[in-house]
Amino acid sequence: MFGARLRELREARGETQRALADATGFSYPYISNMERGIKVPSLTTLLRLTVALQCDVTELVDVFNGRDLRKLIPKQK
């Protein structure tokens, strides 16, 4: 969910993954992995993405509003 939202915001601003990587200081593969849901961003990463995309943090994480967050957390063994 987060990755799809990140891609949506990036594309709406006409940015490529490489341009976003340059603006955040992250590698291109890391941006790609976040968009594909392979990597989960830390709070610091969210802040860097927010600055680079010139948006509010809430724009990045609003995909989680109204959802049962317990269902999104993997069960621990």
Backbone as a chain_set.jsonl record, in Angstrom:
{"seq": "MFGARLRELREARGETQRALADATGFSYPYISNMERGIKVPSLTTLLRLTVALQCDVTELVDVFNGRDLRKLIPKQK", "coords": {"N": [[0.816, -1.193, 0.0], [1.839, 1.311, 0.908], [3.965, 1.598, -0.881], [2.678, 1.807, -3.362], [1.389, 4.225, -2.984], [3.574, 5.948, -2.691], [4.705, 5.739, -5.255], [2.578, 6.8, -6.739], [2.492, 9.506, -5.814], [5.065, 10.316, -6.563], [5.012, 10.017, -9.382], [2.916, 11.777, -9.983], [4.15, 14.144, -9.602], [5.87, 14.176, -11.639], [8.342, 12.973, -11.398], [11.145, 10.78, -11.759], [12.193, 7.521, -10.611], [14.93, 7.538, -10.296], [15.473, 10.308, -10.131], [14.155, 10.895, -7.754], [15.648, 9.339, -6.04], [18.113, 10.673, -6.211], [17.352, 13.131, -5.084], [16.758, 12.438, -2.479], [18.964, 11.138, -1.536], [19.036, 8.46, -1.356], [19.564, 5.175, -2.757], [18.803, 4.264, -6.158], [17.827, 1.553, -6.432], [16.821, 1.219, -3.825], [14.652, 3.024, -3.679], [13.06, 1.877, -5.654], [12.594, -0.626, -4.454], [11.119, 0.153, -2.195], [8.808, 1.113, -3.44], [7.847, -1.227, -4.508], [7.166, -2.581, -2.267], [9.009, -4.087, -0.928], [10.91, -3.013, 0.755], [10.582, -1.357, 3.872], [9.969, 1.868, 4.915], [11.737, 3.884, 7.317], [10.97, 6.279, 9.924], [12.651, 8.48, 9.561], [13.308, 8.123, 6.884], [10.779, 8.508, 5.735], [10.492, 11.228, 6.28], [12.551, 12.319, 4.724], [11.646, 11.611, 2.172], [9.29, 13.094, 2.113], [10.265, 15.737, 2.13], [11.677, 15.731, -0.311], [9.608, 15.208, -2.133], [8.064, 17.348, -1.712], [5.718, 17.44, -0.065], [3.161, 16.791, 2.426], [3.719, 14.768, 5.321], [1.484, 13.301, 5.942], [0.312, 12.929, 3.465], [1.785, 10.87, 2.398], [1.296, 8.742, 4.128], [-1.427, 8.455, 4.378], [-2.765, 6.351, 3.266], [-3.098, 4.42, 5.11], [-5.082, 5.207, 6.825], [-8.19, 4.555, 8.365], [-7.979, 1.842, 8.188], [-7.672, -1.465, 9.512], [-5.04, -1.677, 11.316], [-3.815, -3.728, 12.681], [-4.106, -5.954, 11.108], [-2.25, -5.566, 9.184], [0.198, -5.967, 10.254], [2.734, -8.333, 10.435], [2.325, -11.556, 11.848], [3.934, -12.598, 14.82], [6.134, -15.256, 15.573]], "CA": [[0.0, 0.0, 0.0], [2.683, 2.498, 0.968], [4.738, 1.686, -2.115], [1.804, 2.307, -4.421], [1.169, 5.645, -2.708], [4.828, 6.627, -3.007], [4.784, 5.794, -6.72], [1.542, 7.721, -7.188], [2.938, 10.874, -5.542], [6.254, 10.584, -7.386], [4.596, 10.18, -10.77], [2.096, 12.986, -10.076], [5.077, 15.274, -9.631], [6.705, 14.041, -12.827], [9.682, 12.534, -10.987], [11.537, 9.388, -11.983], [12.778, 6.905, -9.416], [16.319, 8.02, -10.182], [15.445, 11.692, -9.657], [13.796, 10.851, -6.333], [16.825, 8.807, -5.352], [19.082, 11.773, -6.123], [16.843, 14.167, -4.185], [16.72, 11.935, -1.098], [20.243, 10.555, -1.144], [18.901, 7.003, -1.346], [19.903, 4.557, -4.034], [17.684, 3.959, -7.048], [17.198, 0.286, -6.057], [16.068, 1.361, -2.57], [13.378, 3.646, -4.04], [12.309, 0.836, -6.363], [12.17, -1.636, -3.479], [10.029, 0.717, -1.384], [7.61, 1.166, -4.268], [7.365, -2.598, -4.699], [6.793, -3.135, -0.977], [10.067, -4.958, -0.428], [11.531, -2.277, 1.864], [9.677, -0.547, 4.68], [10.722, 3.059, 5.307], [11.763, 4.358, 8.701], [10.434, 7.632, 10.059], [13.614, 9.381, 8.921], [13.132, 7.95, 5.442], [9.533, 9.194, 5.391], [10.742, 12.669, 6.302], [13.366, 12.66, 3.545], [10.759, 11.506, 1.014], [8.379, 14.225, 2.2], [10.997, 16.928, 1.681], [11.987, 15.587, -1.741], [8.368, 15.272, -2.909], [7.4, 18.596, -1.338], [4.368, 17.115, 0.37], [3.022, 16.554, 3.854], [3.892, 13.364, 5.706], [0.166, 12.663, 5.883], [0.041, 12.516, 2.084], [2.451, 9.582, 2.178], [0.806, 7.653, 4.988], [-2.882, 8.442, 4.501], [-3.285, 5.072, 2.771], [-3.359, 3.564, 6.26], [-6.24, 5.71, 7.562], [-9.416, 3.777, 8.239], [-7.686, 0.41, 8.041], [-7.323, -2.185, 10.736], [-3.587, -1.794, 11.231], [-3.389, -5.031, 13.232], [-4.085, -6.914, 10.003], [-1.089, -5.272, 8.347], [1.425, -6.334, 10.972], [2.946, -9.779, 10.379], [2.243, -12.286, 13.123], [5.215, -13.079, 15.334], [6.111, -16.694, 15.902]], "C": [[0.862, 1.26, 0.0], [3.433, 2.684, -0.343], [3.925, 2.239, -3.265], [1.55, 3.801, -4.238], [2.419, 6.461, -3.041], [4.965, 6.796, -4.518], [3.787, 6.819, -7.268], [1.982, 9.186, -6.998], [4.139, 11.254, -6.413], [5.854, 10.861, -8.828], [3.745, 11.434, -10.961], [2.954, 14.241, -10.146], [6.048, 15.189, -10.805], [8.131, 13.611, -12.537], [9.926, 11.083, -11.392], [12.063, 8.817, -10.667], [14.206, 7.396, -9.214], [16.377, 9.448, -9.659], [15.094, 11.737, -8.169], [14.96, 10.314, -5.51], [17.872, 9.905, -5.173], [18.648, 12.811, -5.097], [16.863, 13.735, -2.718], [18.071, 11.439, -0.602], [20.178, 9.04, -1.012], [19.319, 6.455, -2.699], [18.627, 4.33, -4.851], [17.041, 2.62, -6.678], [16.375, 0.381, -4.761], [14.705, 1.997, -2.835], [12.487, 2.613, -4.724], [11.772, -0.211, -5.392], [11.073, -1.117, -2.557], [8.737, 0.725, -2.185], [7.021, -0.217, -4.506], [7.005, -3.286, -3.391], [7.821, -4.064, -0.376], [10.762, -4.335, 0.779], [10.481, -1.428, 2.558], [10.461, 0.658, 5.194], [10.651, 3.341, 6.802], [11.137, 5.749, 8.738], [11.361, 8.643, 9.387], [13.493, 9.307, 7.404], [11.864, 8.654, 4.98], [9.739, 10.706, 5.328], [11.556, 13.115, 5.09], [12.535, 12.596, 2.263], [9.806, 12.702, 0.957], [9.042, 15.505, 1.699], [11.24, 16.865, 0.173], [10.74, 15.732, -2.612], [7.573, 16.544, -2.642], [5.928, 18.367, -1.005], [4.339, 17.006, 1.886], [3.234, 15.071, 4.134], [2.558, 12.629, 5.583], [-0.195, 12.226, 4.465], [0.662, 11.159, 1.779], [1.786, 8.449, 2.94], [-0.717, 7.59, 5.097], [-3.52, 7.161, 3.969], [-3.631, 4.136, 3.929], [-4.568, 4.011, 7.072], [-7.459, 4.833, 7.306], [-9.199, 2.292, 8.06], [-7.408, -0.202, 9.417], [-5.832, -2.488, 10.658], [-3.08, -3.116, 11.785], [-3.296, -6.087, 12.134], [-2.874, -6.728, 9.104], [0.23, -5.698, 8.965], [1.582, -7.85, 10.915], [2.89, -10.396, 11.785], [3.628, -12.752, 13.534], [5.069, -14.532, 15.751], [6.512, -16.929, 17.317]], "O": [[0.648, 2.167, -0.804], [3.527, 3.799, -0.857], [4.419, 3.046, -4.053], [1.501, 4.554, -5.211], [2.319, 7.548, -3.611], [5.305, 7.878, -4.997], [4.119, 7.607, -8.153], [1.857, 9.999, -7.913], [4.217, 12.368, -6.931], [6.31, 11.836, -9.426], [3.844, 12.089, -11.999], [2.535, 15.267, -10.681], [6.937, 16.028, -10.948], [9.031, 13.855, -13.34], [9.01, 10.262, -11.366], [12.342, 9.56, -9.726], [14.632, 7.64, -8.085], [17.232, 9.771, -8.835], [15.668, 12.523, -7.415], [15.219, 10.791, -4.405], [18.449, 10.044, -4.095], [19.469, 13.314, -4.33], [16.972, 14.572, -1.822], [18.297, 11.331, 0.603], [21.151, 8.406, -0.603], [19.414, 7.2, -3.674], [17.529, 4.219, -4.305], [15.814, 2.544, -6.612], [15.356, -0.295, -4.619], [13.703, 1.555, -2.274], [11.304, 2.494, -4.407], [10.62, -0.631, -5.503], [10.183, -1.877, -2.176], [7.68, 0.378, -1.659], [5.811, -0.351, -4.687], [6.587, -4.444, -3.393], [7.53, -4.763, 0.594], [11.154, -5.037, 1.711], [9.603, -0.853, 1.914], [11.499, 0.496, 5.835], [9.645, 3.073, 7.459], [10.815, 6.32, 7.696], [10.893, 9.562, 8.715], [13.569, 10.329, 6.723], [11.868, 9.323, 3.948], [9.224, 11.376, 4.433], [11.283, 14.161, 4.501], [12.701, 13.428, 1.372], [9.549, 13.251, -0.114], [8.447, 16.263, 0.933], [11.027, 17.85, -0.533], [10.801, 16.308, -3.698], [6.541, 16.787, -3.267], [5.031, 18.994, -1.567], [5.372, 17.115, 2.546], [2.96, 14.224, 3.283], [2.516, 11.471, 5.169], [-0.93, 11.255, 4.285], [0.118, 10.388, 0.988], [1.721, 7.321, 2.451], [-1.245, 6.756, 5.832], [-4.704, 6.918, 4.206], [-4.373, 3.17, 3.748], [-5.038, 3.261, 7.928], [-7.722, 4.425, 6.175], [-10.151, 1.556, 7.803], [-6.968, 0.476, 10.345], [-5.419, -3.448, 10.007], [-2.009, -3.577, 11.388], [-2.49, -7.013, 12.228], [-2.513, -7.629, 8.348], [1.252, -5.778, 8.283], [0.67, -8.581, 11.301], [3.357, -9.81, 12.762], [4.402, -13.239, 12.711], [4.015, -14.966, 16.216], [6.549, -18.075, 17.766]]}, "num_chains": 1, "name": "protein.A"}
